[in-house]
Amino acid sequence: MPPKKKKNPQEPLLIPEDVYLRVRKLLELKSAPRAPKAPLTSEEWCIPPALHILPELKHVVHYWKQCAVVRYEEREALKAPSMMKNIDSEEVVKKRWTRKEITELQKYLKSQTKQANKRSGQFLKQLEKKEKKEKKHKKEKKHEHESQEELHEVLREIDALPIQSLAE
């Protein structure tokens, strides 16, 4: 098998402009998911809320917050953000970027995805641990309640006995 031809890092590639700008902005700001605490808060999201107001991300965050549902009144203003999977679409505005820039962004996205999966795993582990504690607590409460019921039943039986039979 012949050796692979090394690719030119300055070779231009067509990539949707808004995709590139969004990822570049996240890379510049060094956004990273935080370690989760017991209840998942908005601070532990992959893209922290502080970044949601950035012009590059605001439109996309708004679109996905609505679960990709576009309201009738927003149909003109709110368009679906371009994604790499629909790059062949004619509606997507593409621009040429160097292979080197694209590979840098790919590495960043790969590390972000890995961190986000790690954080999700940590959160789910904490959630399972909390649910396990709650189950145990409920089980103990149920056992305590049953024990008290048995004790009350025995006390009622004792109260029902005539006083003379207790002296014997």
Buried (B, 14 or more C-beta within 10 A) or exposed (E): EEEEEEEEEEEEBEBBBBBBBBBBBBBEBEBEBEEBEEEBEEEBBBBBEEBBEBEBBEBBBEBEEEEEEBEEEEEEEBEEBBEEEEEEEEEBEBBEBBBBBBEBBEEBBEEBEEBBEEBBEBBEEBBEEEEEEEEEEEEEEEEEEEEEEEEEEEEEEEEEEEEEEEEE
